[in-house]
């Protein structure tokens, strides 16, 4: 950081990229591809795209970008929904090129940040192991999930994905390569987990593993109204009879809303006692659907929907999602208000839904994950799958997201920062609250030139 009165160094505009193990692309096709993400709403074209052959390449190009006054953003599977992993006229690194999965070593595995969770899971299951937490969509990259936090179906038990990280190899905004954990470079470790990529680029992570079950006994439960669904969610969150309890609100063609819980019991060998699992529940018995799936097949359950959406083109339409957390004390009021403001056909799409899943706050340890004050809270997400690529419609829904977040925040809710609407620097500081000082200190130490992951517009 320059001292007062110092003359700032002139950016080295004409300096070519350094020699690399990988490749640095400047062709229009590569730059255009890096200007897209899953959201298809925000488009920022970089001046170059790094295909790293090693973490040395990432360090070298970060230093090169810094010397030229440019920003730097890593991309894994580019599954952000509002341009967070893009950078205008800077450098994007395609981290998916680093995807090696190491040998399973007891209760852990070392994986490159660009590896997809589906591939990690296949490798660990071959040894009878599994990551404790996986997001519902398992084609995300390891590094991208960690920096967002990573809410999964077993978060109430094991925390977010970031809580299952034992250590990480990181390249900071100064181009320094560091290894961090809870006991070594702990300030970097805590700023990387759910830190939105603001202080470093993950190149490799050591992930905790647990014994994997063989099968999933799945109960798809339907409820007459929100209050009844919430009653059972509170019951099931308290007695832990299921390993997974996730809620969804869908808008059937007949009108209104349908309220559902997806409850899963994992097992190996003999199946669980169905009668004991559903005892005392208030769902509609005649609408109950029960099935048994292989463990991997359950975790990969969104693959069929992805194939359908890719086939009909909707995968490539805008995805103006809203992702948040709501405390138990306010959940019914908040959800009813937002459902009243929702026009289901236009605002969700045929395959969209509202997620409402209970989470025990005590399970989450990553300090930058911001949650309501209630001990029980809910992931409250609008998974919008529009049937049109009309950007005006997408921008309308972005505005609707911002308005809804204002109401949610006013009711004590918080943001899960995988969302489609902008926040100012002041709004980000409000979001992080008492944890912002920790992130700010890490930014000053590890990325003093503020070049990393500018798409969030935090600093």
N, C-alpha and C positions, 0 to 999 in steps of 0.2 A: 504494500500500500504506500502510495507516494506521501511524503511528508509535506507540510505547508511550505510553499515557496519552491518546491522541487519542480524541475522541468520534466513534463511527461515525455516518455520515450515515443518517438514517432513510429506508428505501426509499420511493419515491414511488408507493405502491400505486394511487392513483386517477388517475394521469396517463394520458390516452388516447394511443394510438399517434400518432406524428407524421404529417404529410402525406406521401404516398408516390406514386411513379410507378406502383407496382403496387397490390396489394390485401392487406389483412390480414383473414383470415377467422377467425371465432370460432364458426361454426355447428357443430353436433354431427357432421355428416357429414364435414366437412373435418378435424376433430380426431380422429375415429375412424380415418379413412384414414391420418393421420400417425402413429397408434399401432400400425401394422402394418409389418412388413418381410417379406422373403422367407423368413426363418426361421419366422415364425408361432409363436414360442415365448414371447417377451417382448413385453408390451404396455404402453406408457406413453403416456397421452393428454396432449398439450400443451394449454395454455389458448388458444393461437392459432397460426395458420399463415400465414406470410408468402409471398405469391406475388410475388416481386420483379420490378419493372420495370426495375431498374438496380442497379448495385453501391452506389449511394447509399442505396437502400432497405435493403440489408443492413447498411451502416454505421449508419444511423439506428435500425434495430430492435435491433441489438446494443447500442447505447448506451441505448435505451429499456429493454431487458431488464435491462441491468446496473444502471441506476438503480432498478429495481424489485426487485432481488435475485433475478432469474430467470436460468435457464440458457437456452442457445441451441444448437440443433443443425441443421446443414444436411442435407438429404436430396436425393440425386440420383435414382437409380432404386430406392432403398430395397432394395438387394440384400444388406444385412447380414443375418446369420442369428441374431443374439442381441440385438436391440434397440439396437445401438450408435449408430444415427442417430436414436433417439427421445429424448424428454425429458418427464418427468412435470411437468405444470403450468408448463412454460416455453414457449419459442417454437421452432417448427420452421420452417425456410425451405425451400421447394420450389425447389431450385436448377435443376430441369429447365426452369423458365420462362426461364432464361438459356441459350440454345442456339444462338447465332449462330456460323456457321463462316466465317471470313474467307477472303480470297483466298490462293491458294498462292503463296508467295514463295520460289522456288528450293528450298532444302533445309528449309523450315519453313512452318508454318501456325499462325495464331492462332485459337484456338477458345474459346468460352465454356465454363465448367466444367460446365454442365448438358447439353451436347451428348453424344449417344451415339456410341460409337466406330463403330458401323455407318454412321452418317451422315457422320462424319468420313472414313471409308474411302471411301465412295462419292464424296465431293467430291475427295479427293486422287487417287483412281484415274482420274478424268476428266482429270487432268493428268499421268498416268503415275507418280504418287508414292504412297508408302505409309508409315505409321508403322512404325518398325523392329520394334516389339514390340506385340502385341495379345493380350489375354487370350482364352482359348478361347471365352468367351461375349462377343460384341461388342455386346450391348445395354446394357452398363454405361455410366455417365456418366464423362466425362473426369476431373472433380474427385475423384469417389469412388475411382476407380482409383489416382490419384496418391497420395492420402493413405494408401491401404492398401499401396502398393508396385506391385502389378500384375505378377504372374508370368505369362508367356506362353510360347508354343511356341518362340520364338526367344530366350528369356532367356539361354541359354548363350552366345549370340553377342553380343547387344546389351544385356544386363542386364534389369532390370525396367522397366516402363513409366515409373516415376519417374525412371529414369536417362536417359530420352529427352527430358526437359523442359528447355528452354533458359531460360525465365523464366516467372514467374507474377505475376499481379495478385492481391493478397490483402487481405482486410479482417481486421484483427487483433481480438483480444478487447477492445481499447480503442476499437474503432470507427475506427481509423486505416486509410486505404487506402495500401498500399505495393506497389511493384514490386520483385521480388527475383529474383536469379540467382546464379550462382557468383561473380560479381564485384561485386554490389550487394546489400546486406542479406543477405549469405551465411548468417548465422546463422538468419534466417527461412527462407531457401531450403532449407537442410539440415534444418530442423525440420518443414517442410511435407511433404517427400518421405518417404513411409512413416511420417509422424508422427501418423497417426490423427486428424487434425483437431484437435489439442490446442492449437494456438497461433494459428490463423487459418482463414478460409474462403476457398478459392480461388474467384475469380470468372472468371478468364481465364487461359489458359496458351498459351505458344508451344511447339509440339511439333516436334521434329526429324523430317525426312522423308528417305527414300532412294528410289532408283528401284524401281518395282514390277515384279515378274515378271508374265507373262501367265498361267502355268499352274502346277499342282502335280501332280507324279508321286507317287502315294501307294502305299506298300507297307504292308499290314496283315499283320503277322507273328505267328505263334503258336508258343508254346514249351511243352515238356513239363513244365517246372518253373521255380521261381523262380531257381535258380542259373544255369540256361542263359540265361534272359532277362537276368539281370544281367551275364553274360559278354558278351553282345552289346551291351548298353548301354554298358559300359566301352569296348568296341572302337569303337563308333560315336561316342562322345564324344571319343575320342582322335584319330580320323582325319578327322572333319568331312566325311565324304562326303555326309551328308544335312544339310538346313537345319533339320529338325525331327526330334527323337527323343523320343517320349513313350511311357510305359508304362502299362498298366492291368491290373488283376487283377479278373476278373469271376467270378461264381458262377452257372454254368449250371444249368438245372433238373435235369440229371442228377446233380448233386452235385459236391463238390470245388471246385477253382478252375481257371480258365483264365488263362494268362499271355500277354500280347500287347504288341507294340510297334507304334506307328503312326509310320512313318518317311516323311518327305516331302522331295523334291528339287524346288525351284522352278526354273522355266526360262522362257525366251522363245524362240520359234522352234522349232528341232529338239529333240525330247525327249532326255533323257539316256540313257546306255547302261545298260539294266537289269542286264545281267550283271555289269558293274563295280560297280554299287550293292549287289548282294546277295552279291558274292564273299566267301567265308570266313565267312558267317553260319551260325548253328546252329539256325535256326528249322525248323519242320516244312514241307518244300517243298510237300507236297500241300495244306496248309492256307493257303498264301500267297495273298493277294488283292491285285491290282495294278490301279490305275485312274488316270485323268487327269481332273482337275477344273480349272475356271477358278479363278484365284487367289482371287477374292472368294467363290466357292462353297465352297472349302475352309475359308476363315476363318469362313464363316457356317454351318458344318456342323451346329451344334447347333440351328438354327432348326426343323428337322423334329421333333426330340425335344421342343423347347419347345411346338410346336403340339400334339403328342400329349398331353403332360402337362397343358396347359391344357384340352384337350378332355375328358380323363377326370377332371379335377379335382385330380390329384395336385400340380399346380403350386402349389395353394393350401393344401397340407398342410404340416406342420412339416418343416423341413430341418435337422436337428441334425448339421451337418458338423464334421469334424475336419480341420484343415489344419496341416501341420508340415513340417519339413525334417529329414532324417536323413543323417549322414555315411557315406561309402562304407565305412569300416572297420567299421561296426556295422550296415549296412543289412540284410544277410541275417538276422542274429539278431533284429533288431527286427521286421522284417516277418513272419518266421515266428511270433514270439511273438504279434503282434497278430492274425494270421490264425487262430491257435489259439484266441484269445479271441473270435472273431467267429462269430456265428450268422447266416449269410448271408441267408436269406429274411426274417427279422425285422429284422436290423440294417442291411441295405443296401436292400432292396426290389428289385423286378424290374429296374428301370432304373438302380440304383445301381452303383457300382464303387469300387475302391480305386485311386487314381492313384499311380504310382511312376515319376517322370520324372527323368532325370539333369540336373544343372545344374552348370556350371563356376562355382565361387565367384568366380573372378577377374573375371568379367564384370559383377558387381553392384557398383555404386559408392555407392548411397545409404547414408549412414552409419547410419541407423536400421533398416535391414534386418538382422536377426540370423540368422546362419547357423552351422552346425557348423564346426569347425576344419578339416575335411578339404577338400582342394582340389576334390574331386568330391563333391557331395552330391545328394540326391534330394528332390523335392517328394513328400511322402507324405501323401495326403489320403483321407479317407473321405467320398465323395460319397454321402450317404444320401438315398434317395428313398422314404420310407415309403409304404405303401399304405393307411395309416390316418391320420385326423386326431386320433387319441387323444393327448391331451396327456400322459397318464401314460406312454405309450410314448416320447414325445419326451423327457420328463424322464429316463426310464431311460437313453436314449442320451446325453443331456447328461452324466449321471454317468459313463457308460462312456467318453466323450471325456476327461473330467478324469482318470480313472484311467489311460487310455492315454497321455495327455500326460505324466503323472508318470513312466511307464516310458520314454517316448521321451526326455524331458529327462535322466533318469538315465543314458541311453546316449549323452549328448552331443548329442542333437537339440535343435532350437529350434522355436519357434512361428511360423507365418505367421498374423498376427492377424486372420483372417477365419474365425472358429471359433465353435462353439456350446458354450461353458461359461464360467463366471465366473472371473475372476482378482482377487485382492485387490491393493491398492496395493503391498504388499511383493512379491507374485508378479510384478507388472509391472516393478518395479525389477530383480528378478532376471532377467526376460526381456531387458530392454534392457542389462543389465550395464554395461560401461564407457561405453556411449553414453547412459545415463540422465542423467548430469550435463549433457550438451549439451541434451537435451530439457527438463530441469528449468529450466535457465537461460533457455531460450527461453520457457517457460511464464511464468516470473516477469516477463520483459520484455514479452511481447506479450499475455499474458492473465493479469494479476496477480490478477484477481478470480475466476479459475477458472470461467468461465461456459460455455466452449465444449465441445461434444461430450462431455457427461458420461457417455454410455452405456458407455464403456470402463472407467470407474471407476479411472483411473490416478492422479489427483490428488485 
